Amino acid sequence: MAKIGEVSTPVASSDALVRARARAALMPDLLVDARRVANNVIAGWHGRRKRGIGENFWQFRPYVEGEAVSRIDWRRSARDDHLYVRDREWEAAHTVWLWADPSPSMLYQSSLAPTAKEARALVLTFALAELLSRSGERIAWPGVTDPFSARNGAERLAAQLLHTPDLPARPDLLQIRRFSDVVLASDFLDPVEETIAWLDQLASRGARAHLIEIADPAEESFPYAGRTEFADPETGEKLTAGRAEMLADDYRRLYLARREELAGWCKRLGWSYTVHHTDRPAAQALVAVHNAMSADAGFGAEGGL
C-alpha cells in the first residue's frame, strides 16, 4: 500500500538536514512530554527480572530436598542450622533496543489529531527509555548508540539523535542478538512483504520484537469527500479524486488488511503488535507495550484489533 497524505499537510523535505533541525527543535518538548507520560504510569511499572539462569545474584532461599547439593551456598548455610541455595537472576532481555521511524510519512498530522505521528513515536520511545532506565535495564537505538545502562536513558538517547542528523529510514538490525527485546514505533505503511523481510532477520536470531503501529485517526477512517488531492510524502506522487468518498470502502479494506496481515505474522512469532492512535493518550500504548514485554508473548491493541 502506498503511503498517502493530505496535500494540506506540509510535505517533508528530502533534505535530511532540514528534517534533523526540525527534530532537534522539538526534542526538549518531546522529552518533557515523555517524562510526564512515564510518571503517569510509574505506579504500575515493575521490573522484568526474575529468578533463573544468569550471572547476577538474586537471593538466598532454603534448600529443597532433591536439588543438587552443588547448589548449596555453604558459607551462608554456616550462619545457622539451615541449608541455603544461592539463586541467580534471570534477565528477560540482555538489551532493549528502541527505534522510532524517521521517514517522511511519520510527519503526517490530520485535523483529527493533536500531534504528528513522528512526535508521538518519539514520545513513546523516550518514555519507555525513561522507565527501562529507572529499572536498571540496558537500552540502545540501532545504528545510533551501543547498549548502555544509565538513569538518564531518555536524555542520552535524545542527545545521540541530535548528533545523528541522517537517520536511515530503516536501521541495520544485524547487531541485535538473541534474547534481546526490540521495540519499533512506526506507521508500518510499507508493503507488508517488505516489512516482514526486514524484520525476519530478528526472528531468525531469536530476538523478540514489539511493534507499535502509530496511526493518525484520519488514516484509518478516511473522512474525505468531494474533490481531494492526495500526495505521497516520500515520492511526491499525487492522486486527484473527483469524489473521494467513492474510494473510502476500498481504502479502509486495504488499510486494515495490511494491519491484520502484519499483526498475524507477529502473533505467530510470539511477538506483540499494539495499535496506537494519535488522538489517544500516549500512556495507553506505553502500558500495553510494557505488559507485552513482561509476558512470554502477546498481541494487543488499545481498543482491540
Secondary structure as UniProt FT lines:
FT   STRAND          5..6
FT   TURN            7..8
FT   HELIX           16..41
FT   HELIX           42..44
FT   STRAND          50..51
FT   STRAND          57..62
FT   TURN            65..66
FT   HELIX           69..71
FT   HELIX           74..77
FT   TURN            78..79
FT   STRAND          84..90
FT   STRAND          96..100
FT   HELIX           104..107
FT   TURN            111..112
FT   HELIX           117..134
FT   TURN            135..136
FT   STRAND          139..140
FT   TURN            142..144
FT   TURN            151..152
FT   HELIX           153..162
FT   TURN            174..175
FT   TURN            178..179
FT   STRAND          181..186
FT   HELIX           192..204
FT   TURN            205..206
FT   STRAND          208..215
FT   HELIX           217..221
FT   STRAND          228..231
FT   TURN            233..235
FT   STRAND          238..241
FT   HELIX           244..247
FT   HELIX           248..269
FT   STRAND          272..277
FT   TURN            278..279
FT   HELIX           282..294
FT   TURN            302..303
//
